Amino acid sequence: MIYQPDFSDIVLNIDLLARGAWLTLALWGLALGFGLAAGLVLGVVRSAGNRWLSLPAAAYVEVFRNTPVLVQLVWFYFAFPVLTGWQMSGFAAAALGLSLNTSAYCAEIFRGGIGSIARGQWEAGRALGMGYPALMRRIVLPQAVRRMVPAFTNRGIELGKMTAIASVISVHELMYEARQLSATTFRPLEVFTVIAVLYFVVIYPGTWLSYRLEARLARRG
């Protein structure tokens, strides 16, 4: 028997998928924004050479890099309330887990980028009388960020796809809505084909913008 695709149920429920796509975008944006900001702080701290600050930052990075992100989300949703008595929503738990996980990876990207700047650049800044903050702001970071863009692009794409994990703690993002729709319509082929296309539509613009940014930075030299 030849299978006959039927997308009518998906069209009837397109509002559910649109809400799921919006929630996916919100989760992605929150986690990426926090991850970049916290990663910058952690990366600078780890590069500063102060062991009293560097050791806690390194411990934080290693904990979140070496445990599965799925376990982190489930821990914040199910275990955190046991310790604190405060039950956060699934969205909050997912946003927190993804943000902290992303910040650990971004910290390593910042640390690697900062470490790639030649020693002579640092010495030249110190010779001009710059302190560590001024050195970072005026000499090191402007050069290092250009080298980090491809790594941040990859991390951002991975994060966009990782948002699907939030469906396991009942966050009504795109994957959650797809599973619900597939279970009620018995049309997994059509549902998950459309979902794959929607993920591409949601994530690819960010990838395209990063390519444009890389090209612009390369032209500036």
Secondary structure as the mmCIF struct_conf table of DSSP 4:
data_model
#
loop_
_struct_conf.conf_type_id
_struct_conf.id
_struct_conf.beg_label_comp_id
_struct_conf.beg_label_asym_id
_struct_conf.beg_label_seq_id
_struct_conf.end_label_comp_id
_struct_conf.end_label_asym_id
_struct_conf.end_label_seq_id
HELX_RH_AL_P HELX_RH_AL_P1 SER A 8 LEU A 12
TURN_TY1_P TURN_TY1_P1 ASN A 13 ASN A 13
HELX_RH_AL_P HELX_RH_AL_P2 ILE A 14 SER A 47
BEND BEND1 ALA A 48 ALA A 48
HELX_RH_AL_P HELX_RH_AL_P3 ARG A 51 ARG A 65
BEND BEND2 ASN A 66 THR A 67
HELX_RH_AL_P HELX_RH_AL_P4 VAL A 69 VAL A 74
HELX_RH_PI_P HELX_RH_PI_P1 TRP A 75 ALA A 79
HELX_RH_AL_P HELX_RH_AL_P5 PHE A 80 THR A 84
BEND BEND3 GLY A 85 GLY A 85
HELX_RH_AL_P HELX_RH_AL_P6 GLY A 90 GLY A 115
TURN_TY1_P TURN_TY1_P2 SER A 116 SER A 116
BEND BEND4 ILE A 117 ILE A 117
HELX_RH_AL_P HELX_RH_AL_P7 ARG A 119 ALA A 127
TURN_TY1_P TURN_TY1_P3 LEU A 128 GLY A 129
HELX_RH_AL_P HELX_RH_AL_P8 TYR A 132 LEU A 135
HELX_RH_PI_P HELX_RH_PI_P2 MET A 136 VAL A 140
HELX_RH_AL_P HELX_RH_AL_P9 LEU A 141 MET A 162
HELX_RH_3T_P HELX_RH_3T_P1 THR A 163 ILE A 169
TURN_TY1_P TURN_TY1_P4 SER A 170 SER A 170
BEND BEND5 GLU A 173 GLU A 173
HELX_RH_AL_P HELX_RH_AL_P10 LEU A 174 THR A 185
HELX_RH_AL_P HELX_RH_AL_P11 PRO A 188 ARG A 220
#
